[in-house]
Amino acid sequence: MACNVEAEVKGNVLLLRMSGELDHHEVGPIRKELIELMEKESIRHMILNLANLEFMDSSGLGLILGRYKHLQKIGGNMVLCAATPAVKRLFEMSGMYKILIVELSEERAFSRLEAVQ
Amino acid sequence: MKNSLTCHFTSISENEGLARMIAASFIAPYDPTVGELSDIKTVVSEAVTNAVIHGYNEEDFHEITLKLHIEQRLLTIEIIDEGKGMEKVEQAMEPLYTSRPDMERSGMGFTIMEHFMDQVEVRSASNQGTTVKMVKQLSAVNANCL
């Protein structure tokens, strides 16, 4: 199953809603588009809504970790606002759950970013 | 009840999803838990991705073999490639290690396999391919007999 990504830009914040299956096959084209979009829109923060992401493996983790490292370099933040138990478990196992900001909804994620900016 | 399945497929990244679906369909009759099903799909995805990226350097004309066997709810999965293999298996299995930092890999593949399965065994040698064998005992089914 393919991975669908819905992107919404609000100022310098990029909200991504991902659904379907995020594996090595899907990661390549998504990474390329994301990097271009983030550069074009001067994105500094990112909100991930993974509520409908049915599957993710270490390739997906690599994609997210890559964007996280980029945001860190430019002083931005990444907020995770929803994930299925399986996806959450992968974040926990990789230690990423500890370094990401976790919020319960997109709205709360936006307010959290406003607070830290 | 015991059952076996062996299949061969081409080393293209599209087949990572196919391999996951085959493994999920194979164990479906045994009523795995949602967590077990998700674990199996993840480890198959990791091992097949390794074969595509590392074993065969993303060349799309090789063959990957997936072997599944289940007996008394003990599931054995083997993923076999005949690619370039690894000299240092232990190094490859270390968390966060990746031979391809250029590809933004997380280096978590083997760690995930070891975490999700009861047993993971990797046989590999330079230019002699890689076999990843993983074993997991599926939990007993609670039949609701009144």
Interface residues (C-beta under 8 A of the other chain):
Chain A: M1 E21 D23 H24 H25 G28 R31 F55 D57 S58 S59 L61 G62 L63 L65 G66 P85 A86 L90 M93 S94
Chain B: S13 E14 E16 G17 R20 G35 S38 K41 T42 S45 E46 T49 V52 I53 M103 E104 R105 S106 G107 M108 G109 T111 I112 H115
